[in-house]
Amino acid sequence: IAHGVVIAGVDLDRVTPDDIRFDEQGRAYLRLPAPEVFVATLDNERSYVYDRDTGLLTRGDLTLEAAARKAAEDEIRQAALEDGILEQARVNAESALYRLLRALNIPDVIFVAEGEALPAPAATAAP
């Protein structure tokens, strides 16, 4: 019986200056990297072997149990992906950044999909 934890998010370390633009009204255009799974692991406190059947001539095969745990982690990760964890991570990242930038008096924040071009940088006034 496997219980696990899957953590997904957006790696903001991968945002570069080329991923941010401001227009004449001060609106921010921001392109975020694709969300990703950071952790997919079993909860060892809640996971356990339901039935272990060993024969007379077999010893407890630790590699078999390790393989079963690895397969369980893969299934937990896949289930989270099928349940939309990456889309939820994107929504959460955009929501948090939107609130942060609005608190910094940015009048609006527009998220641009990965692969889409950002608008041209705002013209700066000459001194």
C-alpha positions as CSV (number, residue, x, y, z in Angstrom):
1,I,0.0,0.0,0.0
2,A,1.7,3.2,-1.2
3,H,1.1,6.7,0.0
4,G,3.2,9.5,-1.3
5,V,3.9,13.1,-1.8
6,V,4.3,15.0,-5.1
7,I,5.5,18.6,-5.1
8,A,5.5,20.6,-8.3
9,G,6.2,24.2,-9.1
10,V,7.9,26.8,-11.3
11,D,11.7,27.3,-10.9
12,L,12.0,31.0,-10.7
13,D,15.8,30.7,-11.0
14,R,15.2,30.0,-14.6
15,V,13.5,33.4,-15.3
16,T,15.9,35.7,-17.1
17,P,15.7,39.4,-17.9
18,D,14.6,38.4,-21.4
19,D,11.4,36.9,-19.8
20,I,10.2,40.3,-18.4
21,R,9.0,43.4,-20.3
22,F,7.1,46.6,-19.2
23,D,4.9,48.6,-21.5
24,E,4.3,52.4,-21.6
25,Q,1.6,52.1,-18.9
26,G,3.9,50.2,-16.6
27,R,2.2,46.8,-17.1
28,A,4.5,43.8,-16.7
29,Y,4.6,41.0,-19.2
30,L,6.2,37.9,-17.7
31,R,7.0,34.5,-19.3
32,L,7.5,31.8,-16.8
33,P,9.4,28.5,-17.3
34,A,7.2,25.4,-17.6
35,P,6.1,23.9,-14.3
36,E,7.9,20.7,-13.2
37,V,7.7,18.0,-10.6
38,F,10.4,18.7,-8.0
39,V,9.6,15.7,-5.7
40,A,7.7,12.4,-6.0
41,T,8.4,10.2,-3.1
42,L,6.7,7.6,-0.9
43,D,5.6,8.5,2.6
44,N,7.5,5.8,4.5
45,E,5.3,6.2,7.6
46,R,2.1,5.4,5.7
47,S,3.4,2.9,3.1
48,Y,3.7,-0.7,3.7
49,V,3.9,-4.2,2.2
50,Y,0.4,-5.7,2.3
51,D,1.3,-9.3,1.5
52,R,4.7,-10.8,1.3
53,D,4.9,-14.3,0.0
54,T,8.3,-16.0,0.1
55,G,9.0,-19.7,-0.6
56,L,11.0,-22.1,1.4
57,L,14.1,-21.6,-0.8
58,T,13.9,-17.8,-1.1
59,R,15.3,-15.2,1.2
60,G,13.7,-11.8,1.6
61,D,14.7,-10.2,-1.7
62,L,15.5,-6.6,-0.9
63,T,16.0,-5.7,-4.5
64,L,12.4,-6.8,-5.2
65,E,11.1,-4.6,-2.5
66,A,13.2,-1.7,-3.7
67,A,11.9,-2.2,-7.2
68,A,8.3,-2.3,-5.9
69,R,8.9,1.0,-4.0
70,K,10.4,2.6,-7.2
71,A,7.4,1.4,-9.2
72,A,5.1,2.9,-6.5
73,E,6.8,6.3,-6.7
74,D,6.5,6.3,-10.5
75,E,2.8,5.5,-10.2
76,I,2.3,8.2,-7.6
77,R,4.1,10.7,-9.9
78,Q,2.0,9.6,-12.9
79,A,-1.3,9.9,-11.0
80,A,-0.4,13.4,-10.0
81,L,0.4,14.3,-13.6
82,E,-2.9,12.9,-14.8
83,D,-4.7,14.8,-12.0
84,G,-3.2,18.1,-13.4
85,I,-0.6,18.9,-10.9
86,L,1.5,20.8,-13.5
87,E,-1.4,23.0,-14.5
88,Q,-2.2,23.7,-10.8
89,A,1.5,24.6,-10.2
90,R,1.4,27.1,-13.1
91,V,-1.8,28.6,-11.8
92,N,-0.4,28.9,-8.2
93,A,2.9,30.4,-9.5
94,E,1.0,33.0,-11.6
95,S,-1.3,33.9,-8.7
96,A,1.5,34.4,-6.2
97,L,3.6,36.5,-8.6
98,Y,0.6,38.5,-9.6
99,R,-0.2,39.4,-6.0
100,L,3.5,40.2,-5.3
101,L,4.0,42.4,-8.3
102,R,0.6,44.2,-7.7
103,A,1.8,44.9,-4.1
104,L,4.9,46.5,-5.7
105,N,2.6,48.9,-7.5
106,I,2.8,47.3,-10.9
107,P,-0.5,48.3,-12.5
108,D,-1.1,44.9,-14.2
109,V,0.7,41.7,-14.8
110,I,0.2,39.7,-18.0
111,F,1.6,36.2,-18.2
112,V,2.9,35.1,-21.7
113,A,2.9,31.5,-22.6
114,E,6.2,29.7,-23.0
115,G,7.3,30.1,-26.6
116,E,5.3,33.2,-27.3
117,A,7.0,36.5,-27.9
118,L,7.0,39.3,-25.4
119,P,6.0,42.8,-26.6
120,A,8.8,45.1,-27.5
121,P,10.4,46.9,-24.5
122,A,8.8,50.2,-23.7
123,A,10.7,53.2,-25.1
124,T,12.7,55.1,-22.6
125,A,12.6,58.9,-22.6
126,A,15.9,60.6,-23.5
127,P,17.4,62.8,-20.8
